[in-house]
Amino acid sequence: MMLSRSAISRNAPRALQSASRRGMASAAPQGLQYDVSESAGVKVANREPAGVTGTLALVAKAGSRYEPFPGFSDALELFAFQSTLKRSALRITREVELLGGEFSSTHSRENIVLKTKFLANDLPYFVELLAEVASQTKFPGYELDEVVSKLLKLRQVAIANDPEAIAVDAAHGVAFHQGLGNSISPSAHVPYEKTLSAEAIAEFAKNAYAKSNIALVGSGVSSSELSKWVGDFFKGLPSAGNLKSDAASTYYGGEQRISTKAGNSVVIAFPGSGAFGTAAYKPAASVLAALLGGESSIKWTPGFSLLSQATQGFSQLGVSTKNFSYSDAGLLAVSLNGKADQVASAGKSVVDVLKKAAAGEIPADEIKKASALAKFRALESAQTLETGLELTGSGLINGSKPYQIAEVAQSIDSVTEAQVKDAAKSFLSGKASVASVGDLSQLPYASDLGLTV
């Protein structure tokens, strides 16, 4: 039986009331909270109950923020699960395949993440494998030349053809200068080969994988079993490592313009929210990011977000808003991609929307919907592990909290309309970080948009 529109309208308030009554009862079910411990001097976080499959990640404080020269984080990521003193790369691959498991490696601005997925009974093997990668990886020169460097060059080509990636990277550069402002991967014009040697990478790995700079984050495995095996296999790692100076991040703001024929992108960014559990955490920024939006989460509709409504007339334009969270800072970035003239016009729409938010002209129900979407994104990202693993590991390494879902959801629920209004005001009164990539003859300057840099 199909419901009439009037019936749906009558039932909508009840649904909202029901959701409100459920509150945190359904926001953080058992099994999504992390238990934190330490074994053999290594910080460990795990989510029970144990199941038939498990996930285990090693998070190391070795992202581009901490590399001594460009390309070191990329190289260390690409060397992961290659040959060790005990196993060849082929043997590692064959053994993991025989066990029905998976492994992968990625890096961000702050961390390298070595991730494994497996049948829960095979936990000992994968703890040993991660310990082996961290402490016994070989860095032969021929592997650097024949495998790692070629993969790094392919990554450079991909970035060079992605104007949004270039713009996001440039926005971080003008926002933070050094540290978080370091390019996440070296651009094509950076001669990284002059400083990237097998010996230098091995030294970087020794410091990056020291006990003080790593954390293990598990899900679906037994906490007691995990602690036991970590104690057995990780006891041989050095206690401390010396990475590049870990100076506190400072937000500067600024503007950068890069000419390319790959496409057009403008990123308009402001100081956002740091990671949960840190002094830089600002849940109002997450709500404002959802409010600005740009991309629809509902099929066949442009979406409720302010930017999706403001840019409906632009057929060759992509808009999205994201808050990049780090251990001591954050960057809320609006990305505009597409035809140059439409990108330029949409840039003015971004500022106009922020002015409305700062003036308190946004209806209360729009802010409520944004809060609900922000909470959903926070809970969904942690439940699917990709975000929760790294943020939890990073939190343990940097002395803050793991990514505890109940507390994250509660903090977003507590955001008020006044806080969202104040966040928008602070963006407009402070310095923006603007990066324009593409046809610079048409793309706007920050001053054209009414922004101070």
VENSULPE-V484752 format. One record per pair of residues at least 24 apart in sequence whose C-alpha atoms are under 10 Angstrom apart, sorted by the first residue. I is the first residue (numbers start at 1). J is the second residue. If there is no record, write none. Layout:
I/J ; I/J
//
This chain:
23/409 ; 23/410 ; 23/413 ; 24/405 ; 24/406 ; 24/407 ; 24/409 ; 24/410 ; 24/413 ; 25/406 ; 26/406 ; 27/375 ; 27/376 ; 27/379 ; 27/405 ; 27/406 ; 27/407 ; 27/408 ; 27/409 ; 27/410 ; 28/379 ; 28/383 ; 28/404 ; 28/405 ; 28/406 ; 28/407 ; 28/408 ; 28/409 ; 28/410 ; 29/405 ; 29/406 ; 31/219 ; 31/220 ; 31/383 ; 32/219 ; 32/220 ; 32/379 ; 32/382 ; 32/383 ; 32/385 ; 32/388 ; 32/403 ; 32/404 ; 32/405 ; 32/406 ; 33/219 ; 33/382 ; 33/383 ; 33/402 ; 33/403 ; 33/404 ; 33/405 ; 33/406 ; 33/407 ; 34/217 ; 34/218 ; 34/219 ; 34/223 ; 34/388 ; 34/392 ; 34/401 ; 34/402 ; 34/403 ; 34/404 ; 34/405 ; 35/217 ; 35/218 ; 35/223 ; 35/402 ; 35/404 ; 36/217 ; 36/223 ; 36/392 ; 36/396 ; 36/401 ; 36/402 ; 37/223 ; 37/224 ; 37/227 ; 37/396 ; 38/215 ; 38/216 ; 38/227 ; 38/230 ; 38/231 ; 39/226 ; 39/227 ; 39/228 ; 39/229 ; 39/230 ; 39/231 ; 39/232 ; 39/234 ; 39/235 ; 40/211 ; 40/227 ; 40/228 ; 40/229 ; 40/230 ; 40/231 ; 40/232 ; 40/233 ; 40/234 ; 40/235 ; 40/236 ; 40/237 ; 40/239 ; 41/210 ; 41/211 ; 41/212 ; 41/215 ; 41/230 ; 41/231 ; 41/234 ; 41/235 ; 41/237 ; 41/238 ; 41/239 ; 42/210 ; 42/211 ; 42/212 ; 42/213 ; 42/214 ; 42/215 ; 42/216 ; 42/227 ; 42/230 ; 42/231 ; 42/234 ; 42/235 ; 42/237 ; 42/239 ; 42/396 ; 42/397 ; 43/211 ; 43/212 ; 43/213 ; 43/214 ; 43/215 ; 43/216 ; 43/217 ; 43/227 ; 43/230 ; 43/393 ; 43/396 ; 43/397 ; 44/214 ; 44/215 ; 44/216 ; 44/217 ; 44/218 ; 44/223 ; 44/226 ; 44/227 ; 44/230 ; 44/392 ; 44/393 ; 44/396 ; 44/397 ; 45/215 ; 45/216 ; 45/217 ; 45/218 ; 45/219 ; 45/223 ; 45/226 ; 45/227 ; 45/389 ; 45/392 ; 45/393 ; 45/396 ; 45/402 ; 45/403 ; 46/216 ; 46/217 ; 46/218 ; 46/219 ; 46/220 ; 46/221 ; 46/222 ; 46/223 ; 46/224 ; 46/226 ; 46/227 ; 46/389 ; 46/392 ; 46/402 ; 47/217 ; 47/218 ; 47/219 ; 47/220 ; 47/221 ; 47/222 ; 47/223 ; 48/218 ; 48/219 ; 48/220 ; 48/221 ; 48/222 ; 48/223 ; 49/219 ; 49/220 ; 49/221 ; 49/222 ; 49/223 ; 50/120 ; 50/219 ; 50/220 ; 50/221 ; 50/222 ; 50/223 ; 51/119 ; 51/120 ; 51/121 ; 51/219 ; 51/220 ; 51/221 ; 51/222 ; 52/118 ; 52/119 ; 52/120 ; 52/121 ; 52/220 ; 52/221 ; 53/101 ; 53/117 ; 53/118 ; 53/119 ; 53/120 ; 53/121 ; 53/122 ; 53/123 ; 53/219 ; 53/220 ; 53/221 ; 54/101 ; 54/116 ; 54/117 ; 54/118 ; 54/119 ; 54/120 ; 54/121 ; 54/122 ; 54/123 ; 54/218 ; 54/219 ; 54/220 ; 54/221 ; 54/222 ; 55/101 ; 55/102 ; 55/103 ; 55/115 ; 55/116 ; 55/117 ; 55/118 ; 55/119 ; 55/120 ; 55/123 ; 55/126 ; 55/217 ; 55/218 ; 55/219 ; 55/220 ; 55/221 ; 55/385 ; 55/389 ; 56/103 ; 56/114 ; 56/115 ; 56/116 ; 56/117 ; 56/118 ; 56/123 ; 56/126 ; 56/127 ; 56/130 ; 56/216 ; 56/217 ; 56/218 ; 56/219 ; 56/220 ; 56/221 ; 56/226 ; 56/389 ; 57/103 ; 57/104 ; 57/105 ; 57/112 ; 57/113 ; 57/114 ; 57/115 ; 57/116 ; 57/117 ; 57/126 ; 57/127 ; 57/130 ; 57/215 ; 57/216 ; 57/217 ; 57/218 ; 57/219 ; 57/389 ; 57/390 ; 57/393 ; 58/105 ; 58/111 ; 58/112 ; 58/113 ; 58/114 ; 58/115 ; 58/116 ; 58/127 ; 58/130 ; 58/131 ; 58/133 ; 58/134 ; 58/209 ; 58/214 ; 58/215 ; 58/216 ; 58/217 ; 58/218 ; 58/389 ; 58/390 ; 58/393 ; 59/105 ; 59/106 ; 59/107 ; 59/110 ; 59/111 ; 59/112 ; 59/113 ; 59/114 ; 59/115 ; 59/208 ; 59/209 ; 59/213 ; 59/214 ; 59/215 ; 59/216 ; 59/217 ; 59/389 ; 59/390 ; 59/391 ; 59/392 ; 59/393 ; 59/394 ; 59/396 ; 59/397 ; 60/107 ; 60/110 ; 60/111 ; 60/112 ; 60/113 ; 60/114 ; 60/134 ; 60/205 ; 60/207 ; 60/208 ; 60/209 ; 60/210 ; 60/211 ; 60/212 ; 60/213 ; 60/214 ; 60/215 ; 60/216 ; 60/390 ; 60/393 ; 60/394 ; 60/397 ; 61/107 ; 61/108 ; 61/109 ; 61/110 ; 61/111 ; 61/112 ; 61/113 ; 61/207 ; 61/208 ; 61/209 ; 61/210 ; 61/212 ; 61/213 ; 61/214 ; 61/215 ; 61/243 ; 61/393 ; 61/394 ; 61/397 ; 61/398 ; 62/107 ; 62/108 ; 62/109 ; 62/110 ; 62/111 ; 62/112 ; 62/113 ; 62/204 ; 62/205 ; 62/207 ; 62/208 ; 62/209 ; 62/213 ; 62/214 ; 62/243 ; 62/244 ; 63/106 ; 63/107 ; 63/108 ; 63/109 ; 63/110 ; 63/111 ; 63/112 ; 63/113 ; 63/179 ; 63/180 ; 63/182 ; 63/184 ; 63/185 ; 63/208 ; 64/107 ; 64/108 ; 64/109 ; 64/110 ; 64/111 ; 64/112 ; 64/179 ; 64/180 ; 64/181 ; 64/182 ; 64/183 ; 64/184 ; 64/185 ; 64/186 ; 65/108 ; 65/109 ; 65/110 ; 65/111 ; 65/178 ; 65/179 ; 65/180 ; 65/181 ; 65/182 ; 65/183 ; 65/184 ; 65/243 ; 65/244 ; 65/245 ; 65/246 ; 65/247 ; 66/109 ; 66/110 ; 66/111 ; 66/178 ; 66/179 ; 66/180 ; 66/182 ; 66/204 ; 66/208 ; 66/243 ; 66/244 ; 66/245 ; 66/246 ; 66/247 ; 67/109 ; 67/110 ; 67/179 ; 67/182 ; 67/201 ; 67/204 ; 67/208 ; 67/243 ; 67/244 ; 67/245 ; 68/195 ; 68/196 ; 68/200 ; 68/201 ; 68/204 ; 68/243 ; 68/244 ; 68/245 ; 69/182 ; 69/186 ; 69/192 ; 69/194 ; 69/195 ; 69/196 ; 69/200 ; 69/244 ; 70/182 ; 70/183 ; 70/184 ; 70/185 ; 70/186 ; 70/187 ; 70/190 ; 70/191 ; 70/192 ; 70/193 ; 70/195 ; 70/196 ; 71/149 ; 71/152 ; 71/183 ; 71/184 ; 71/185 ; 71/186 ; 71/187 ; 71/190 ; 71/191 ; 71/192 ; 71/193 ; 71/195 ; 71/196 ; 71/201 ; 72/185 ; 72/186 ; 72/192 ; 72/195 ; 72/196 ; 72/197 ; 72/200 ; 72/201 ; 72/202 ; 72/204 ; 72/205 ; 73/106 ; 73/107 ; 73/108 ; 73/109 ; 73/110 ; 73/111 ; 73/112 ; 73/184 ; 73/185 ; 73/186 ; 73/201 ; 73/204 ; 73/205 ; 73/208 ; 74/105 ; 74/106 ; 74/107 ; 74/108 ; 74/112 ; 74/148 ; 74/149 ; 74/151 ; 74/152 ; 74/155 ; 74/184 ; 74/185 ; 74/186 ; 75/139 ; 75/144 ; 75/147 ; 75/148 ; 75/149 ; 75/151 ; 75/152 ; 75/185 ; 75/196 ; 75/197 ; 75/198 ; 75/201 ; 75/205 ; 76/105 ; 76/106 ; 76/107 ; 76/112 ; 76/137 ; 76/139 ; 76/148 ; 76/201 ; 76/202 ; 76/204 ; 76/205 ; 76/208 ; 77/104 ; 77/105 ; 77/106 ; 77/107 ; 77/111 ; 77/112 ; 77/113 ; 77/114 ; 77/148 ; 77/205 ; 78/104 ; 78/105 ; 78/106 ; 78/107 ; 78/144 ; 78/147 ; 78/148 ; 78/149 ; 78/151 ; 78/152 ; 79/105 ; 79/133 ; 79/137 ; 79/138 ; 79/139 ; 79/140 ; 79/143 ; 79/144 ; 79/147 ; 79/148 ; 79/201 ; 79/205 ; 80/104 ; 80/105 ; 80/106 ; 80/112 ; 80/113 ; 80/114 ; 80/130 ; 80/133 ; 80/134 ; 80/137 ; 80/138 ; 80/139 ; 81/105 ; 81/114 ; 81/129 ; 81/130 ; 81/132 ; 81/133 ; 81/134 ; 81/137 ; 81/138 ; 82/133 ; 82/137 ; 82/138 ; 82/139 ; 82/143 ; 83/132 ; 83/133 ; 83/136 ; 83/137 ; 83/138 ; 83/139 ; 83/140 ; 83/143 ; 84/129 ; 84/132 ; 84/133 ; 84/134 ; 84/135 ; 84/136 ; 84/137 ; 84/138 ; 84/139 ; 85/132 ; 85/133 ; 85/135 ; 85/136 ; 85/137 ; 85/138 ; 86/132 ; 86/133 ; 86/136 ; 86/137 ; 86/138 ; 87/129 ; 87/132 ; 87/133 ; 87/136 ; 87/137 ; 87/138 ; 88/137 ; 88/138 ; 92/129 ; 95/125 ; 96/122 ; 96/125 ; 96/126 ; 96/129 ; 99/125 ; 101/126 ; 102/126 ; 103/130 ; 107/184 ; 107/185 ; 107/390 ; 108/180 ; 108/184 ; 108/185 ; 108/326 ; 108/390 ; 109/179 ; 109/180 ; 109/181 ; 109/182 ; 109/183 ; 109/184 ; 109/185 ; 109/326 ; 110/179 ; 110/180 ; 110/184 ; 110/326 ; 110/327 ; 110/390 ; 110/394 ; 111/208 ; 111/213 ; 111/214 ; 111/390 ; 111/391 ; 111/393 ; 111/394 ; 112/208 ; 112/209 ; 112/214 ; 112/390 ; 112/394 ; 113/214 ; 113/215 ; 113/216 ; 113/389 ; 113/390 ; 113/393 ; 113/394 ; 114/216 ; 114/390 ; 115/216 ; 115/217 ; 115/218 ; 115/386 ; 115/389 ; 115/390 ; 116/218 ; 117/218 ; 117/219 ; 119/220 ; 119/221 ; 120/219 ; 120/220 ; 120/221 ; 120/222 ; 121/221 ; 121/222 ; 123/221 ; 123/222 ; 123/225 ; 123/226 ; 123/229 ; 124/225 ; 124/226 ; 124/228 ; 124/229 ; 124/230 ; 124/232 ; 124/233 ; 125/229 ; 126/229 ; 127/216 ; 127/226 ; 127/227 ; 127/229 ; 127/230 ; 127/231 ; 127/232 ; 127/233 ; 127/234 ; 128/229 ; 128/230 ; 128/232 ; 128/233 ; 128/234 ; 129/233 ; 130/216 ; 130/230 ; 130/233 ; 130/234 ; 131/209 ; 131/230 ; 131/232 ; 131/233 ; 131/234 ; 131/235 ; 131/236 ; 131/237 ; 132/233 ; 132/234 ; 132/237 ; 133/205 ; 133/209 ; 134/205 ; 134/206 ; 134/208 ; 134/209 ; 134/210 ; 134/214 ; 134/234 ; 134/237 ; 135/205 ; 135/206 ; 135/209 ; 135/210 ; 135/234 ; 135/236 ; 135/237 ; 135/238 ; 136/202 ; 136/205 ; 136/206 ; 136/237 ; 137/202 ; 137/205 ; 137/206 ; 138/198 ; 138/202 ; 139/197 ; 139/198 ; 139/199 ; 139/200 ; 139/201 ; 139/202 ; 139/205 ; 140/197 ; 140/198 ; 140/199 ; 140/202 ; 141/197 ; 141/198 ; 141/199 ; 142/198 ; 143/198 ; 144/196 ; 144/197 ; 144/198 ; 144/201 ; 145/193 ; 145/197 ; 145/198 ; 149/192 ; 149/193 ; 149/196 ; 152/185 ; 152/186 ; 152/188 ; 153/186 ; 153/187 ; 153/188 ; 154/188 ; 155/185 ; 155/186 ; 155/187 ; 155/188 ; 156/185 ; 156/186 ; 156/187 ; 156/188 ; 156/189 ; 156/190 ; 157/187 ; 157/188 ; 158/188 ; 159/185 ; 159/186 ; 159/187 ; 159/188 ; 160/187 ; 160/188 ; 160/189 ; 160/260 ; 160/261 ; 160/262 ; 161/260 ; 161/261 ; 161/262 ; 161/263 ; 162/260 ; 162/262 ; 162/263 ; 162/264 ; 162/265 ; 162/437 ; 163/258 ; 163/259 ; 163/260 ; 163/261 ; 163/262 ; 163/263 ; 163/264 ; 163/265 ; 163/266 ; 163/337 ; 163/338 ; 163/436 ; 163/437 ; 163/438 ; 164/262 ; 164/263 ; 164/264 ; 164/265 ; 164/266 ; 164/267 ; 164/335 ; 164/336 ; 164/337 ; 164/338 ; 164/435 ; 164/436 ; 164/437 ; 164/438 ; 165/265 ; 165/267 ; 165/335 ; 165/437 ; 166/258 ; 166/260 ; 166/265 ; 166/266 ; 166/267 ; 166/435 ; 166/436 ; 166/437 ; 166/438 ; 167/256 ; 167/257 ; 167/258 ; 167/264 ; 167/265 ; 167/266 ; 167/267 ; 167/268 ; 167/335 ; 167/336 ; 167/337 ; 167/434 ; 167/435 ; 167/436 ; 167/437 ; 167/438 ; 168/265 ; 168/266 ; 168/267 ; 168/268 ; 168/269 ; 168/333 ; 168/334 ; 168/335 ; 168/434 ; 168/435 ; 168/436 ; 168/437 ; 169/267 ; 169/435 ; 170/254 ; 170/255 ; 170/256 ; 170/257 ; 170/258 ; 170/267 ; 170/433 ; 170/434 ; 170/435 ; 170/436 ; 170/437 ; 171/253 ; 171/254 ; 171/255 ; 171/256 ; 171/257 ; 171/266 ; 171/267 ; 171/268 ; 171/269 ; 171/270 ; 171/331 ; 171/333 ; 171/432 ; 171/433 ; 171/434 ; 171/435 ; 171/436 ; 172/251 ; 172/252 ; 172/253 ; 172/254 ; 172/267 ; 172/269 ; 172/324 ; 172/330 ; 172/331 ; 172/333 ; 172/433 ; 172/434 ; 172/435 ; 173/252 ; 173/253 ; 173/254 ; 173/255 ; 173/256 ; 173/433 ; 173/435 ; 174/251 ; 174/252 ; 174/253 ; 174/254 ; 174/255 ; 174/256 ; 174/269 ; 174/432 ; 174/433 ; 174/434 ; 174/435 ; 174/453 ; 175/249 ; 175/250 ; 175/251 ; 175/252 ; 175/253 ; 175/254 ; 175/255 ; 175/269 ; 175/270 ; 175/271 ; 175/331 ; 175/431 ; 175/432 ; 175/433 ; 175/434 ; 175/453 ; 176/249 ; 176/250 ; 176/251 ; 176/252 ; 176/253 ; 176/254 ; 176/271 ; 176/329 ; 176/331 ; 176/433 ; 177/249 ; 177/250 ; 177/251 ; 177/252 ; 177/253 ; 177/254 ; 178/247 ; 178/249 ; 178/250 ; 179/244 ; 179/245 ; 179/246 ; 179/247 ; 179/248 ; 179/249 ; 179/250 ; 180/248 ; 180/249 ; 180/250 ; 180/251 ; 180/326 ; 180/328 ; 180/329 ; 180/330 ; 181/249 ; 181/250 ; 181/251 ; 203/241 ; 203/242 ; 203/243 ; 204/241 ; 204/242 ; 204/243 ; 204/244 ; 205/241 ; 205/243 ; 206/237 ; 206/238 ; 206/240 ; 206/241 ; 206/242 ; 206/243 ; 207/237 ; 207/238 ; 207/239 ; 207/240 ; 207/241 ; 207/242 ; 207/243 ; 207/244 ; 208/240 ; 208/241 ; 208/242 ; 208/243 ; 208/244 ; 209/237 ; 209/238 ; 209/239 ; 209/240 ; 209/241 ; 210/234 ; 210/236 ; 210/237 ; 210/238 ; 210/239 ; 210/240 ; 210/241 ; 210/242 ; 210/243 ; 211/235 ; 211/236 ; 211/237 ; 211/238 ; 211/239 ; 211/240 ; 211/241 ; 211/397 ; 212/237 ; 212/238 ; 212/239 ; 212/240 ; 212/241 ; 212/242 ; 212/396 ; 212/397 ; 212/398 ; 213/239 ; 213/240 ; 213/241 ; 213/242 ; 213/243 ; 213/393 ; 213/394 ; 213/396 ; 213/397 ; 213/398 ; 214/240 ; 214/393 ; 214/394 ; 214/396 ; 214/397 ; 214/398 ; 215/389 ; 215/390 ; 215/392 ; 215/393 ; 215/394 ; 215/395 ; 215/396 ; 215/397 ; 215/398 ; 216/389 ; 216/390 ; 216/392 ; 216/393 ; 216/394 ; 216/396 ; 216/397 ; 217/388 ; 217/389 ; 217/390 ; 217/391 ; 217/392 ; 217/393 ; 217/394 ; 217/396 ; 217/402 ; 218/385 ; 218/389 ; 218/392 ; 218/393 ; 219/385 ; 219/389 ; 248/327 ; 248/328 ; 248/329 ; 249/326 ; 249/327 ; 249/328 ; 249/329 ; 249/330 ; 250/328 ; 250/329 ; 251/329 ; 251/330 ; 251/331 ; 251/431 ; 251/432 ; 251/433 ; 252/430 ; 252/431 ; 252/432 ; 252/433 ; 252/453 ; 253/430 ; 253/431 ; 253/432 ; 253/433 ; 253/434 ; 253/452 ; 253/453 ; 254/431 ; 254/432 ; 254/433 ; 254/434 ; 254/435 ; 254/446 ; 254/452 ; 254/453 ; 255/431 ; 255/432 ; 255/433 ; 255/434 ; 255/435 ; 255/436 ; 255/445 ; 255/446 ; 255/447 ; 255/452 ; 255/453 ; 256/433 ; 256/434 ; 256/435 ; 256/436 ; 256/437 ; 256/445 ; 256/446 ; 257/434 ; 257/435 ; 257/436 ; 257/437 ; 257/438 ; 257/439 ; 257/440 ; 257/443 ; 257/444 ; 257/445 ; 258/435 ; 258/436 ; 258/437 ; 258/438 ; 258/439 ; 258/440 ; 259/436 ; 259/437 ; 259/438 ; 259/439 ; 259/440 ; 259/441 ; 260/437 ; 260/438 ; 260/439 ; 260/440 ; 261/437 ; 261/438 ; 261/439 ; 262/437 ; 262/438 ; 262/439 ; 263/337 ; 263/338 ; 263/339 ; 263/340 ; 263/437 ; 263/438 ; 263/439 ; 264/317 ; 264/336 ; 264/337 ; 264/338 ; 264/339 ; 264/340 ; 264/341 ; 264/342 ; 264/343 ; 264/344 ; 264/436 ; 264/437 ; 264/438 ; 264/439 ; 264/440 ; 264/442 ; 264/443 ; 265/317 ; 265/318 ; 265/319 ; 265/335 ; 265/336 ; 265/337 ; 265/338 ; 265/339 ; 265/340 ; 265/343 ; 265/344 ; 265/435 ; 265/436 ; 265/437 ; 265/438 ; 265/439 ; 265/443 ; 266/319 ; 266/333 ; 266/334 ; 266/335 ; 266/336 ; 266/337 ; 266/338 ; 266/340 ; 266/343 ; 266/344 ; 266/346 ; 266/347 ; 266/434 ; 266/435 ; 266/436 ; 266/437 ; 266/438 ; 266/443 ; 266/444 ; 266/445 ; 267/319 ; 267/320 ; 267/321 ; 267/332 ; 267/333 ; 267/334 ; 267/335 ; 267/336 ; 267/337 ; 267/347 ; 267/433 ; 267/434 ; 267/435 ; 267/436 ; 267/437 ; 268/321 ; 268/331 ; 268/332 ; 268/333 ; 268/334 ; 268/335 ; 268/336 ; 268/347 ; 268/350 ; 268/351 ; 268/432 ; 268/433 ; 268/434 ; 268/435 ; 268/436 ; 268/446 ; 268/451 ; 269/321 ; 269/322 ; 269/323 ; 269/331 ; 269/332 ; 269/333 ; 269/334 ; 269/335 ; 269/427 ; 269/431 ; 269/432 ; 269/433 ; 269/434 ; 269/435 ; 270/323 ; 270/330 ; 270/331 ; 270/332 ; 270/333 ; 270/334 ; 270/423 ; 270/424 ; 270/426 ; 270/427 ; 270/428 ; 270/430 ; 270/431 ; 270/432 ; 270/433 ; 270/434 ; 271/323 ; 271/324 ; 271/329 ; 271/330 ; 271/331 ; 271/332 ; 271/333 ; 271/423 ; 271/426 ; 271/427 ; 271/430 ; 271/431 ; 271/432 ; 271/433 ; 272/322 ; 272/323 ; 272/324 ; 272/325 ; 272/326 ; 272/329 ; 272/330 ; 272/331 ; 272/332 ; 272/333 ; 272/423 ; 272/427 ; 273/323 ; 273/324 ; 273/325 ; 273/326 ; 273/327 ; 273/328 ; 273/329 ; 273/330 ; 273/331 ; 273/332 ; 274/323 ; 274/324 ; 274/325 ; 274/326 ; 274/327 ; 274/328 ; 274/329 ; 274/330 ; 274/331 ; 274/332 ; 275/324 ; 275/325 ; 275/326 ; 275/327 ; 275/328 ; 275/329 ; 275/330 ; 275/391 ; 275/392 ; 275/394 ; 275/395 ; 275/400 ; 275/401 ; 275/402 ; 275/403 ; 276/325 ; 276/326 ; 276/327 ; 276/328 ; 276/391 ; 276/392 ; 276/395 ; 276/400 ; 276/401 ; 276/402 ; 276/403 ; 276/404 ; 276/405 ; 276/407 ; 276/408 ; 276/411 ; 277/327 ; 277/391 ; 277/392 ; 277/395 ; 277/399 ; 277/400 ; 277/401 ; 277/402 ; 277/403 ; 277/404 ; 277/407 ; 277/408 ; 278/326 ; 278/327 ; 278/328 ; 278/329 ; 278/395 ; 278/398 ; 278/399 ; 278/400 ; 278/401 ; 279/327 ; 279/328 ; 279/329 ; 279/400 ; 280/325 ; 280/326 ; 280/327 ; 280/328 ; 280/329 ; 280/330 ; 281/325 ; 281/326 ; 281/327 ; 281/328 ; 281/329 ; 281/330 ; 281/411 ; 282/325 ; 282/329 ; 282/330 ; 282/411 ; 282/412 ; 282/415 ; 282/419 ; 282/423 ; 283/371 ; 283/374 ; 283/375 ; 283/408 ; 283/409 ; 283/410 ; 283/411 ; 283/412 ; 283/413 ; 283/414 ; 283/415 ; 283/419 ; 283/420 ; 284/371 ; 284/374 ; 284/411 ; 284/412 ; 284/413 ; 284/414 ; 284/415 ; 284/416 ; 284/417 ; 284/418 ; 284/419 ; 284/420 ; 284/421 ; 284/422 ; 284/423 ; 284/424 ; 285/322 ; 285/323 ; 285/330 ; 285/331 ; 285/332 ; 285/374 ; 285/412 ; 285/415 ; 285/419 ; 285/420 ; 285/423 ; 285/424 ; 286/321 ; 286/322 ; 286/323 ; 286/324 ; 286/325 ; 286/332 ; 286/370 ; 286/371 ; 286/373 ; 286/374 ; 286/375 ; 286/377 ; 286/378 ; 286/412 ; 286/415 ; 286/420 ; 287/323 ; 287/367 ; 287/368 ; 287/369 ; 287/370 ; 287/371 ; 287/372 ; 287/373 ; 287/374 ; 287/375 ; 287/412 ; 287/413 ; 287/415 ; 287/416 ; 287/417 ; 287/419 ; 287/420 ; 287/423 ; 288/321 ; 288/322 ; 288/323 ; 288/332 ; 288/354 ; 288/357 ; 288/367 ; 288/370 ; 288/371 ; 288/374 ; 288/417 ; 288/419 ; 288/420 ; 288/421 ; 288/423 ; 288/424 ; 289/320 ; 289/321 ; 289/322 ; 289/323 ; 289/332 ; 289/333 ; 289/334 ; 289/370 ; 289/371 ; 289/373 ; 289/374 ; 289/420 ; 290/320 ; 290/321 ; 290/322 ; 290/323 ; 290/367 ; 290/369 ; 290/370 ; 290/371 ; 290/372 ; 290/373 ; 290/374 ; 290/375 ; 290/377 ; 291/321 ; 291/353 ; 291/357 ; 291/362 ; 291/366 ; 291/367 ; 291/368 ; 291/369 ; 291/370 ; 291/371 ; 291/373 ; 291/374 ; 291/420 ; 292/319 ; 292/320 ; 292/321 ; 292/322 ; 292/334 ; 292/350 ; 292/353 ; 292/354 ; 292/357 ; 292/370 ; 293/319 ; 293/320 ; 293/321 ; 293/322 ; 293/334 ; 293/335 ; 293/370 ; 294/318 ; 294/319 ; 294/320 ; 294/321 ; 294/322 ; 294/334 ; 294/335 ; 294/336 ; 294/350 ; 295/319 ; 295/320 ; 295/321 ; 296/320 ; 297/373 ; 304/366 ; 304/369 ; 304/370 ; 305/366 ; 305/367 ; 305/369 ; 305/370 ; 306/349 ; 306/350 ; 306/353 ; 306/354 ; 306/356 ; 306/357 ; 306/362 ; 306/366 ; 306/370 ; 307/334 ; 307/346 ; 307/349 ; 307/350 ; 307/352 ; 307/353 ; 307/354 ; 310/346 ; 310/349 ; 310/350 ; 310/352 ; 310/353 ; 311/342 ; 311/343 ; 311/345 ; 311/346 ; 311/347 ; 311/349 ; 311/350 ; 313/342 ; 313/346 ; 314/338 ; 314/339 ; 314/341 ; 314/342 ; 314/343 ; 314/345 ; 314/346 ; 315/339 ; 315/342 ; 316/340 ; 316/341 ; 316/342 ; 316/343 ; 317/341 ; 317/342 ; 317/343 ; 317/346 ; 318/342 ; 318/343 ; 318/346 ; 319/343 ; 319/346 ; 319/347 ; 319/350 ; 325/391 ; 326/391 ; 326/394 ; 326/395 ; 327/391 ; 327/394 ; 327/395 ; 327/397 ; 327/398 ; 327/399 ; 327/400 ; 328/398 ; 331/433 ; 332/427 ; 332/433 ; 333/432 ; 333/433 ; 333/434 ; 334/434 ; 335/435 ; 336/436 ; 337/437 ; 337/438 ; 338/438 ; 339/438 ; 339/439 ; 339/442 ; 339/443 ; 340/437 ; 340/438 ; 340/439 ; 340/440 ; 340/441 ; 340/442 ; 340/443 ; 340/444 ; 341/439 ; 341/441 ; 341/442 ; 341/443 ; 341/444 ; 342/442 ; 342/443 ; 343/436 ; 343/442 ; 343/443 ; 343/444 ; 344/436 ; 344/442 ; 344/443 ; 344/444 ; 344/445 ; 344/448 ; 344/449 ; 345/442 ; 345/443 ; 345/444 ; 345/449 ; 346/449 ; 347/443 ; 347/444 ; 347/445 ; 347/446 ; 347/448 ; 347/449 ; 347/450 ; 348/444 ; 348/446 ; 348/448 ; 348/449 ; 348/450 ; 348/451 ; 349/449 ; 350/449 ; 351/424 ; 351/427 ; 351/428 ; 351/449 ; 351/450 ; 351/451 ; 352/449 ; 352/450 ; 353/424 ; 354/421 ; 354/423 ; 354/424 ; 354/425 ; 354/427 ; 354/428 ; 355/421 ; 355/424 ; 355/425 ; 355/427 ; 355/428 ; 356/421 ; 356/424 ; 356/425 ; 357/417 ; 357/418 ; 357/420 ; 357/421 ; 357/422 ; 357/423 ; 357/424 ; 357/425 ; 358/418 ; 358/419 ; 358/420 ; 358/421 ; 358/422 ; 358/423 ; 358/424 ; 358/425 ; 358/426 ; 358/427 ; 358/428 ; 359/421 ; 359/422 ; 359/424 ; 359/425 ; 360/417 ; 360/418 ; 360/420 ; 360/421 ; 360/422 ; 360/424 ; 360/425 ; 361/421 ; 362/417 ; 362/420 ; 362/421 ; 363/417 ; 364/416 ; 364/417 ; 367/415 ; 367/416 ; 367/417 ; 367/420 ; 368/413 ; 368/415 ; 368/416 ; 368/417 ; 371/409 ; 371/412 ; 371/413 ; 371/414 ; 371/415 ; 371/416 ; 371/417 ; 372/409 ; 372/412 ; 372/413 ; 374/409 ; 374/412 ; 374/413 ; 375/405 ; 375/408 ; 375/409 ; 375/410 ; 375/411 ; 375/412 ; 375/413 ; 376/409 ; 377/409 ; 378/403 ; 378/405 ; 378/408 ; 378/409 ; 378/412 ; 379/403 ; 379/404 ; 379/405 ; 379/406 ; 379/408 ; 379/409 ; 380/405 ; 381/405 ; 427/451 ; 427/452 ; 428/452
//
